[in-house]
Amino acid sequence: MTDNSRYEVVVVGGGAAGLSAALVLGRARRRTLVVDAGEPRNAPSAHMQGYLSRDGMSPANFLAVGREEIARYGVELVRDRATDACRDGEGFTVRLARGRTVHARHLVIAAGLRDELPGVPGLAERFGRDVVHCPYCHGWEVRDRPTGVLATSPLSVHQALMVTQWSDDVRLFLHEVAEPELTDVDLRRLAAARVAVVPGRVTGLVVDDDRLTGVRLVDGTVHDRAVLYAAPRAVPRNDLLITLGAELRETPFGSYPVIDERGLTTVPGLWAAGNASGFAEQVVNAASRGYRAGAAINGELLMADLDATVRT
């Protein structure tokens, strides 16, 4: 490979985790490439919350600032997609969709995951506005409004209970969950939290003047609601991890790599950060994971080079 194709680290994914890892590596004077497909998970949201000093910032602005910061330290960023990777004698060869092939001594997978929304008409169009998925991300902004929770599994009971911290008018629409699937503990907690349980499948939303005003059931009845929580199905972008032989663990939210506390997978030199390593990484957590991986990788490279010098 030419010098223009060789990097100490290639980071797949240009979100909070990938940019954070790249920032640390760039500041450590490591030749680093970020491969960014431009598909951030939080793109539908107008703002992100809970990130100290960045609370309320738009995800697009956050990423734009991050790209500017890594550029200061010589980190390269290419808008492309990593389609394949393999081990070679000194690390990894990564193939990109536009035909480029690059080499990395260490490879960071920070491509995150994608959300598959329940198949209710109109849901996707309002996702990130008055159809939301996370009370910690959106609860304050939609507080004190008539709220619904769309049940897609018995785990939705937990979501409905959590939402009562932000609204005292919450209805759990069972949708794909049958009443017998709820345990006695579920029912007692829902009653204690004053969550109304509504059986029946949801078939659509009622929107008036570009605002959610109701939830329609299969029998035609409409429940007045201004907010609807709907949990997407998480689909991890783990193709490269599987190709490279990383051990995966099964969770209720998909298959994620087995990693140590730094983010190293079971494959030497292969790292995972952000939502590539787990379902519940908020932006601030993803950035932290990326930082930790970047610092660990710099240490690994330094010691490997010193050991090679000692051997010669």
C-alpha atoms as a printed R data frame, in Angstrom:
    type eleno elety resid chain resno       x       y      z
1   ATOM     1    CA   MET     A     1   0.000   0.000  0.000
2   ATOM     2    CA   THR     A     2   1.050   3.600 -0.521
3   ATOM     3    CA   ASP     A     3   1.761   5.952  2.379
4   ATOM     4    CA   ASN     A     4  -1.574   7.665  1.650
5   ATOM     5    CA   SER     A     5  -3.356   4.409  2.432
6   ATOM     6    CA   ARG     A     6  -1.582   3.530  5.668
7   ATOM     7    CA   TYR     A     7  -2.792   4.753  9.048
8   ATOM     8    CA   GLU     A     8  -2.034   3.913 12.611
9   ATOM     9    CA   VAL     A     9  -5.774   3.929 13.386
10  ATOM    10    CA   VAL     A    10  -8.888   3.827 11.240
11  ATOM    11    CA   VAL     A    11 -12.147   4.782 12.946
12  ATOM    12    CA   VAL     A    12 -15.354   3.567 11.292
13  ATOM    13    CA   GLY     A    13 -18.118   5.951 12.315
14  ATOM    14    CA   GLY     A    14 -18.145   9.729 12.651
15  ATOM    15    CA   GLY     A    15 -20.542  10.183 15.552
16  ATOM    16    CA   ALA     A    16 -19.761  11.172 19.135
17  ATOM    17    CA   ALA     A    17 -17.785   8.007 19.890
18  ATOM    18    CA   GLY     A    18 -15.766   7.983 16.676
19  ATOM    19    CA   LEU     A    19 -14.938  11.689 16.756
20  ATOM    20    CA   SER     A    20 -13.982  11.519 20.429
21  ATOM    21    CA   ALA     A    21 -11.598   8.626 19.806
22  ATOM    22    CA   ALA     A    22 -10.142  10.461 16.815
23  ATOM    23    CA   LEU     A    23  -9.671  13.662 18.828
24  ATOM    24    CA   VAL     A    24  -7.634  11.851 21.479
25  ATOM    25    CA   LEU     A    25  -5.580  10.042 18.845
26  ATOM    26    CA   GLY     A    26  -4.967  13.198 16.833
27  ATOM    27    CA   ARG     A    27  -3.756  15.021 19.921
28  ATOM    28    CA   ALA     A    28  -1.458  12.057 20.573
29  ATOM    29    CA   ARG     A    29   0.012  12.622 17.075
30  ATOM    30    CA   ARG     A    30  -1.334   9.358 15.684
31  ATOM    31    CA   ARG     A    31  -2.081   9.196 11.965
32  ATOM    32    CA   THR     A    32  -5.825   8.618 12.037
33  ATOM    33    CA   LEU     A    33  -8.598   8.299  9.482
34  ATOM    34    CA   VAL     A    34 -12.317   8.590 10.255
35  ATOM    35    CA   VAL     A    35 -14.685   6.907  7.802
36  ATOM    36    CA   ASP     A    36 -18.082   8.544  8.167
37  ATOM    37    CA   ALA     A    37 -21.160   7.305  6.287
38  ATOM    38    CA   GLY     A    38 -23.112  10.351  7.490
39  ATOM    39    CA   GLU     A    39 -25.981   8.451  9.122
40  ATOM    40    CA   PRO     A    40 -26.085   9.523 12.787
41  ATOM    41    CA   ARG     A    41 -28.716   7.794 14.868
42  ATOM    42    CA   ASN     A    42 -29.967  11.039 16.402
43  ATOM    43    CA   ALA     A    43 -30.398  12.893 13.103
44  ATOM    44    CA   PRO     A    44 -34.207  13.177 13.528
45  ATOM    45    CA   SER     A    45 -33.793  15.071 16.804
46  ATOM    46    CA   ALA     A    46 -33.633  18.857 16.865
47  ATOM    47    CA   HIS     A    47 -31.589  18.833 20.054
48  ATOM    48    CA   MET     A    48 -29.646  16.590 22.412
49  ATOM    49    CA   GLN     A    49 -29.842  16.763 26.187
50  ATOM    50    CA   GLY     A    50 -27.929  15.782 29.285
51  ATOM    51    CA   TYR     A    51 -24.477  16.580 27.887
52  ATOM    52    CA   LEU     A    52 -22.927  19.061 30.314
53  ATOM    53    CA   SER     A    53 -22.141  22.356 28.516
54  ATOM    54    CA   ARG     A    54 -23.864  21.092 25.354
55  ATOM    55    CA   ASP     A    55 -27.400  20.656 26.680
56  ATOM    56    CA   GLY     A    56 -29.910  21.627 23.985
57  ATOM    57    CA   MET     A    57 -27.351  21.719 21.180
58  ATOM    58    CA   SER     A    58 -28.482  20.306 17.849
59  ATOM    59    CA   PRO     A    59 -26.853  16.984 16.911
60  ATOM    60    CA   ALA     A    60 -25.846  18.407 13.510
61  ATOM    61    CA   ASN     A    61 -24.001  21.332 15.119
62  ATOM    62    CA   PHE     A    62 -22.382  19.043 17.658
63  ATOM    63    CA   LEU     A    63 -20.927  16.847 14.922
64  ATOM    64    CA   ALA     A    64 -19.856  19.833 12.834
65  ATOM    65    CA   VAL     A    65 -17.870  21.217 15.774
66  ATOM    66    CA   GLY     A    66 -16.362  17.789 16.380
67  ATOM    67    CA   ARG     A    67 -15.199  17.508 12.774
68  ATOM    68    CA   GLU     A    68 -13.581  20.941 13.020
69  ATOM    69    CA   GLU     A    69 -11.792  19.946 16.208
70  ATOM    70    CA   ILE     A    70 -10.255  16.736 14.875
71  ATOM    71    CA   ALA     A    71  -9.084  18.548 11.738
72  ATOM    72    CA   ARG     A    72  -6.927  20.829 13.915
73  ATOM    73    CA   TYR     A    73  -4.815  17.826 14.835
74  ATOM    74    CA   GLY     A    74  -4.388  16.417 11.356
75  ATOM    75    CA   VAL     A    75  -7.041  13.718 11.576
76  ATOM    76    CA   GLU     A    76  -8.478  12.917  8.152
77  ATOM    77    CA   LEU     A    77 -12.186  12.390  7.623
78  ATOM    78    CA   VAL     A    78 -13.693  10.841  4.520
79  ATOM    79    CA   ARG     A    79 -17.414  10.632  3.747
80  ATOM    80    CA   ASP     A    80 -17.613   6.975  2.769
81  ATOM    81    CA   ARG     A    81 -18.734   3.590  4.042
82  ATOM    82    CA   ALA     A    82 -16.525   0.716  5.187
83  ATOM    83    CA   THR     A    83 -17.869  -2.342  3.390
84  ATOM    84    CA   ASP     A    84 -15.328  -5.024  4.284
85  ATOM    85    CA   ALA     A    85 -12.308  -5.654  6.471
86  ATOM    86    CA   CYS     A    86  -9.822  -8.425  7.023
87  ATOM    87    CA   ARG     A    87  -6.835  -9.151  9.219
88  ATOM    88    CA   ASP     A    88  -3.398  -8.852  7.664
89  ATOM    89    CA   GLY     A    89   0.089  -9.341  9.023
90  ATOM    90    CA   GLU     A    90   0.281  -5.966 10.717
91  ATOM    91    CA   GLY     A    91  -3.298  -5.052 11.477
92  ATOM    92    CA   PHE     A    92  -6.354  -4.613  9.280
93  ATOM    93    CA   THR     A    93  -7.173  -3.897  5.667
94  ATOM    94    CA   VAL     A    94 -10.402  -1.930  5.248
95  ATOM    95    CA   ARG     A    95 -12.258  -1.552  1.959
96  ATOM    96    CA   LEU     A    96 -14.474   1.460  1.345
97  ATOM    97    CA   ALA     A    97 -17.562   1.676 -0.824
98  ATOM    98    CA   ARG     A    98 -16.031   4.167 -3.256
99  ATOM    99    CA   GLY     A    99 -13.165   1.861 -4.069
100 ATOM   100    CA   ARG     A   100 -10.458   2.980 -1.686
101 ATOM   101    CA   THR     A   101  -8.525   0.464  0.424
102 ATOM   102    CA   VAL     A   102  -6.743   1.527  3.608
103 ATOM   103    CA   HIS     A   103  -4.614  -0.181  6.212
104 ATOM   104    CA   ALA     A   104  -4.759   0.312  9.986
105 ATOM   105    CA   ARG     A   105  -2.692  -1.048 12.829
106 ATOM   106    CA   HIS     A   106  -5.775  -0.653 15.034
107 ATOM   107    CA   LEU     A   107  -9.407  -0.468 13.965
108 ATOM   108    CA   VAL     A   108 -12.211   1.235 15.917
109 ATOM   109    CA   ILE     A   109 -15.810   0.335 15.095
110 ATOM   110    CA   ALA     A   110 -18.039   3.222 16.144
111 ATOM   111    CA   ALA     A   111 -20.745   2.886 13.479
112 ATOM   112    CA   GLY     A   112 -23.491   2.675 16.093
113 ATOM   113    CA   LEU     A   113 -26.872   1.233 15.232
114 ATOM   114    CA   ARG     A   114 -30.003   2.108 13.321
115 ATOM   115    CA   ASP     A   115 -33.534   2.315 14.653
116 ATOM   116    CA   GLU     A   116 -36.442   0.416 13.131
117 ATOM   117    CA   LEU     A   117 -39.690   2.037 14.205
118 ATOM   118    CA   PRO     A   118 -42.928   0.124 14.768
119 ATOM   119    CA   GLY     A   119 -45.022  -0.020 11.625
120 ATOM   120    CA   VAL     A   120 -47.688   2.476 12.652
121 ATOM   121    CA   PRO     A   121 -48.621   4.889  9.850
122 ATOM   122    CA   GLY     A   122 -47.358   8.409 10.522
123 ATOM   123    CA   LEU     A   123 -44.944   7.389 13.273
124 ATOM   124    CA   ALA     A   124 -41.717   7.907 11.329
125 ATOM   125    CA   GLU     A   125 -42.741  11.345 10.079
126 ATOM   126    CA   ARG     A   126 -43.089  12.648 13.639
127 ATOM   127    CA   PHE     A   127 -40.190  10.779 15.213
128 ATOM   128    CA   GLY     A   128 -37.949  13.125 17.175
129 ATOM   129    CA   ARG     A   129 -40.721  15.733 17.508
130 ATOM   130    CA   ASP     A   130 -43.830  14.651 19.417
131 ATOM   131    CA   VAL     A   131 -43.131  10.954 18.822
132 ATOM   132    CA   VAL     A   132 -40.074  10.228 20.968
133 ATOM   133    CA   HIS     A   133 -38.307   7.255 22.473
134 ATOM   134    CA   CYS     A   134 -36.307   8.349 25.526
135 ATOM   135    CA   PRO     A   135 -37.547  10.346 28.515
136 ATOM   136    CA   TYR     A   136 -34.006  11.360 29.433
137 ATOM   137    CA   CYS     A   137 -33.547  12.750 25.920
138 ATOM   138    CA   HIS     A   138 -36.957  14.398 25.480
139 ATOM   139    CA   GLY     A   139 -38.902  14.186 28.737
140 ATOM   140    CA   TRP     A   140 -38.296  17.754 29.867
141 ATOM   141    CA   GLU     A   141 -39.297  19.193 26.499
142 ATOM   142    CA   VAL     A   142 -42.626  17.311 26.451
143 ATOM   143    CA   ARG     A   143 -43.340  17.478 30.194
144 ATOM   144    CA   ASP     A   144 -46.846  17.810 31.601
145 ATOM   145    CA   ARG     A   145 -48.582  16.888 28.349
146 ATOM   146    CA   PRO     A   146 -51.072  14.053 27.794
147 ATOM   147    CA   THR     A   147 -48.683  11.225 27.002
148 ATOM   148    CA   GLY     A   148 -48.961   7.792 25.462
149 ATOM   149    CA   VAL     A   149 -46.536   4.876 25.426
150 ATOM   150    CA   LEU     A   150 -46.716   2.409 22.547
151 ATOM   151    CA   ALA     A   151 -46.068  -1.098 23.861
152 ATOM   152    CA   THR     A   152 -44.060  -3.338 21.576
153 ATOM   153    CA   SER     A   153 -42.952  -5.783 24.291
154 ATOM   154    CA   PRO     A   154 -43.496  -6.319 28.024
155 ATOM   155    CA   LEU     A   155 -40.409  -4.099 28.526
156 ATOM   156    CA   SER     A   156 -42.601  -1.165 27.528
157 ATOM   157    CA   VAL     A   157 -44.135  -1.298 31.000
158 ATOM   158    CA   HIS     A   158 -40.846  -0.019 32.393
159 ATOM   159    CA   GLN     A   159 -40.860   2.820 29.883
160 ATOM   160    CA   ALA     A   160 -44.401   3.813 30.847
161 ATOM   161    CA   LEU     A   161 -43.477   3.849 34.516
162 ATOM   162    CA   MET     A   162 -40.421   6.006 33.845
163 ATOM   163    CA   VAL     A   163 -42.451   8.488 31.812
164 ATOM   164    CA   THR     A   164 -44.631   9.267 34.858
165 ATOM   165    CA   GLN     A   165 -41.732  11.303 36.197
166 ATOM   166    CA   TRP     A   166 -42.470  13.852 33.461
167 ATOM   167    CA   SER     A   167 -46.275  13.595 33.119
168 ATOM   168    CA   ASP     A   168 -49.113  12.610 35.426
169 ATOM   169    CA   ASP     A   169 -51.355  11.738 32.455
170 ATOM   170    CA   VAL     A   170 -49.879   8.596 30.898
171 ATOM   171    CA   ARG     A   171 -51.628   5.847 28.961
172 ATOM   172    CA   LEU     A   172 -49.976   2.579 27.987
173 ATOM   173    CA   PHE     A   173 -51.298   1.394 24.608
174 ATOM   174    CA   LEU     A   174 -50.760  -2.364 24.635
175 ATOM   175    CA   HIS     A   175 -50.656  -2.513 20.797
176 ATOM   176    CA   GLU     A   176 -48.564  -5.674 20.231
177 ATOM   177    CA   VAL     A   177 -48.715  -6.872 23.834
178 ATOM   178    CA   ALA     A   178 -51.543  -9.033 25.142
179 ATOM   179    CA   GLU     A   179 -52.861  -8.262 28.617
180 ATOM   180    CA   PRO     A   180 -51.904 -11.737 29.948
181 ATOM   181    CA   GLU     A   181 -48.253 -10.909 29.162
182 ATOM   182    CA   LEU     A   182 -48.285  -8.327 31.952
183 ATOM   183    CA   THR     A   183 -47.322  -9.741 35.336
184 ATOM   184    CA   ASP     A   184 -49.090  -9.022 38.595
185 ATOM   185    CA   VAL     A   185 -46.130  -6.860 39.581
186 ATOM   186    CA   ASP     A   186 -46.486  -4.912 36.312
187 ATOM   187    CA   LEU     A   187 -50.177  -4.295 36.927
188 ATOM   188    CA   ARG     A   188 -49.665  -3.241 40.547
189 ATOM   189    CA   ARG     A   189 -46.917  -0.791 39.572
190 ATOM   190    CA   LEU     A   190 -48.944   0.651 36.713
191 ATOM   191    CA   ALA     A   191 -51.897   1.147 39.042
192 ATOM   192    CA   ALA     A   192 -49.693   2.748 41.705
193 ATOM   193    CA   ALA     A   193 -48.264   5.125 39.082
194 ATOM   194    CA   ARG     A   194 -51.797   5.851 37.789
195 ATOM   195    CA   VAL     A   195 -50.941   4.690 34.277
196 ATOM   196    CA   ALA     A   196 -54.074   3.779 32.317
197 ATOM   197    CA   VAL     A   197 -53.715   0.511 30.378
198 ATOM   198    CA   VAL     A   198 -55.424   0.624 26.972
199 ATOM   199    CA   PRO     A   199 -55.829  -2.696 25.110
200 ATOM   200    CA   GLY     A   200 -56.072  -2.850 21.338
201 ATOM   201    CA   ARG     A   201 -53.799  -2.275 18.388
202 ATOM   202    CA   VAL     A   202 -52.795   1.259 17.414
203 ATOM   203    CA   THR     A   203 -53.463   1.874 13.709
204 ATOM   204    CA   GLY     A   204 -52.542   5.520 13.288
205 ATOM   205    CA   LEU     A   205 -51.957   8.989 14.657
206 ATOM   206    CA   VAL     A   206 -54.177  12.043 14.565
207 ATOM   207    CA   VAL     A   207 -52.320  15.196 13.571
208 ATOM   208    CA   ASP     A   208 -53.803  18.682 13.561
209 ATOM   209    CA   ASP     A   209 -51.890  21.785 12.436
210 ATOM   210    CA   ASP     A   210 -48.637  19.788 12.418
211 ATOM   211    CA   ARG     A   211 -49.144  18.669 16.023
212 ATOM   212    CA   LEU     A   212 -49.926  15.240 17.403
213 ATOM   213    CA   THR     A   213 -53.385  15.383 18.940
214 ATOM   214    CA   GLY     A   214 -54.445  11.761 19.225
215 ATOM   215    CA   VAL     A   215 -53.798   8.041 18.906
216 ATOM   216    CA   ARG     A   216 -56.276   5.950 16.902
217 ATOM   217    CA   LEU     A   217 -57.012   2.307 17.756
218 ATOM   218    CA   VAL     A   218 -58.125  -0.490 15.481
219 ATOM   219    CA   ASP     A   219 -61.732  -0.141 16.670
220 ATOM   220    CA   GLY     A   220 -61.766   3.491 15.523
221 ATOM   221    CA   THR     A   221 -61.609   5.100 18.942
222 ATOM   222    CA   VAL     A   222 -59.251   8.027 19.384
223 ATOM   223    CA   HIS     A   223 -57.387   8.853 22.581
224 ATOM   224    CA   ASP     A   224 -56.341  12.482 22.937
225 ATOM   225    CA   ARG     A   225 -52.563  12.524 23.317
226 ATOM   226    CA   ALA     A   226 -49.966  15.214 22.621
227 ATOM   227    CA   VAL     A   227 -46.907  12.975 23.001
228 ATOM   228    CA   LEU     A   228 -46.262   9.346 22.128
229 ATOM   229    CA   TYR     A   229 -43.254   7.340 23.279
230 ATOM   230    CA   ALA     A   230 -42.398   4.557 20.843
231 ATOM   231    CA   ALA     A   231 -39.363   2.354 21.368
232 ATOM   232    CA   PRO     A   232 -37.604   1.462 18.094
233 ATOM   233    CA   ARG     A   233 -36.016  -1.906 17.475
234 ATOM   234    CA   ALA     A   234 -32.265  -1.456 17.628
235 ATOM   235    CA   VAL     A   235 -30.322  -2.967 14.729
236 ATOM   236    CA   PRO     A   236 -26.596  -2.984 15.529
237 ATOM   237    CA   ARG     A   237 -24.235  -2.190 12.671
238 ATOM   238    CA   ASN     A   238 -21.986  -5.116 13.577
239 ATOM   239    CA   ASP     A   239 -21.169  -6.554 10.121
240 ATOM   240    CA   LEU     A   240 -17.472  -5.710 10.314
241 ATOM   241    CA   LEU     A   241 -17.210  -7.062 13.841
242 ATOM   242    CA   ILE     A   242 -18.735 -10.345 12.688
243 ATOM   243    CA   THR     A   243 -16.493 -10.487  9.613
244 ATOM   244    CA   LEU     A   244 -13.402 -10.008 11.763
245 ATOM   245    CA   GLY     A   245 -14.437 -12.729 14.208
246 ATOM   246    CA   ALA     A   246 -15.242 -10.673 17.303
247 ATOM   247    CA   GLU     A   247 -17.177 -12.576 19.941
248 ATOM   248    CA   LEU     A   248 -20.709 -11.242 20.361
249 ATOM   249    CA   ARG     A   249 -23.114 -11.321 23.297
250 ATOM   250    CA   GLU     A   250 -26.850 -11.575 22.877
251 ATOM   251    CA   THR     A   251 -29.014  -8.965 24.598
252 ATOM   252    CA   PRO     A   252 -32.734  -8.117 24.430
253 ATOM   253    CA   PHE     A   253 -31.675  -5.282 22.102
254 ATOM   254    CA   GLY     A   254 -29.463  -7.181 19.655
255 ATOM   255    CA   SER     A   255 -25.972  -8.665 19.392
256 ATOM   256    CA   TYR     A   256 -23.084  -6.562 20.672
257 ATOM   257    CA   PRO     A   257 -19.365  -7.327 20.972
258 ATOM   258    CA   VAL     A   258 -17.758  -8.638 24.112
259 ATOM   259    CA   ILE     A   259 -15.375  -5.862 25.181
260 ATOM   260    CA   ASP     A   260 -13.138  -5.049 28.114
261 ATOM   261    CA   GLU     A   261 -13.437  -1.855 30.131
262 ATOM   262    CA   ARG     A   262 -11.467   0.066 27.482
263 ATOM   263    CA   GLY     A   263 -13.512  -1.111 24.504
264 ATOM   264    CA   LEU     A   264 -11.150  -3.801 23.176
265 ATOM   265    CA   THR     A   265 -12.991  -6.723 21.591
266 ATOM   266    CA   THR     A   266 -11.828 -10.339 21.657
267 ATOM   267    CA   VAL     A   267  -9.840  -9.635 18.463
268 ATOM   268    CA   PRO     A   268  -6.482  -7.957 19.180
269 ATOM   269    CA   GLY     A   269  -6.393  -4.423 17.791
270 ATOM   270    CA   LEU     A   270 -10.163  -4.297 17.157
271 ATOM   271    CA   TRP     A   271 -12.144  -1.867 19.300
272 ATOM   272    CA   ALA     A   272 -15.807  -0.931 19.694
273 ATOM   273    CA   ALA     A   273 -17.204   2.320 21.078
274 ATOM   274    CA   GLY     A   274 -20.535   4.085 21.445
275 ATOM   275    CA   ASN     A   275 -23.671   2.277 20.299
276 ATOM   276    CA   ALA     A   276 -21.472  -0.198 18.454
277 ATOM   277    CA   SER     A   277 -20.660  -1.554 21.917
278 ATOM   278    CA   GLY     A   278 -24.120  -1.386 23.502
279 ATOM   279    CA   PHE     A   279 -27.681  -0.204 23.073
280 ATOM   280    CA   ALA     A   280 -28.014   2.387 25.830
281 ATOM   281    CA   GLU     A   281 -25.069   4.716 25.146
282 ATOM   282    CA   GLN     A   282 -26.300   8.306 25.205
283 ATOM   283    CA   VAL     A   283 -24.200  10.946 23.397
284 ATOM   284    CA   VAL     A   284 -22.227  11.829 26.507
285 ATOM   285    CA   ASN     A   285 -21.555   8.146 27.241
286 ATOM   286    CA   ALA     A   286 -20.562   7.480 23.639
287 ATOM   287    CA   ALA     A   287 -18.069  10.338 23.711
288 ATOM   288    CA   SER     A   288 -16.626   8.965 26.945
289 ATOM   289    CA   ARG     A   289 -16.291   5.490 25.426
290 ATOM   290    CA   GLY     A   290 -14.514   6.939 22.420
291 ATOM   291    CA   TYR     A   291 -12.123   8.919 24.592
292 ATOM   292    CA   ARG     A   292 -11.272   5.831 26.641
293 ATOM   293    CA   ALA     A   293 -10.638   3.728 23.540
294 ATOM   294    CA   GLY     A   294  -8.484   6.433 21.934
295 ATOM   295    CA   ALA     A   295  -6.272   6.768 24.995
296 ATOM   296    CA   ALA     A   296  -5.924   2.987 25.324
297 ATOM   297    CA   ILE     A   297  -5.010   2.600 21.654
298 ATOM   298    CA   ASN     A   298  -2.284   5.231 21.914
299 ATOM   299    CA   GLY     A   299  -0.796   3.331 24.846
300 ATOM   300    CA   GLU     A   300  -0.965   0.029 22.962
301 ATOM   301    CA   LEU     A   301   0.794   1.506 19.929
302 ATOM   302    CA   LEU     A   302   3.487   3.135 22.062
303 ATOM   303    CA   MET     A   303   4.322  -0.068 23.917
304 ATOM   304    CA   ALA     A   304   4.277  -2.161 20.735
305 ATOM   305    CA   ASP     A   305   6.774   0.188 19.079
306 ATOM   306    CA   LEU     A   306   9.020   0.242 22.156
307 ATOM   307    CA   ASP     A   307   8.972  -3.544 22.383
308 ATOM   308    CA   ALA     A   308   9.859  -3.790 18.678
309 ATOM   309    CA   THR     A   309  12.815  -1.479 19.265
310 ATOM   310    CA   VAL     A   310  14.000  -3.592 22.220
311 ATOM   311    CA   ARG     A   311  13.821  -6.766 20.133
312 ATOM   312    CA   THR     A   312  15.981  -5.244 17.396
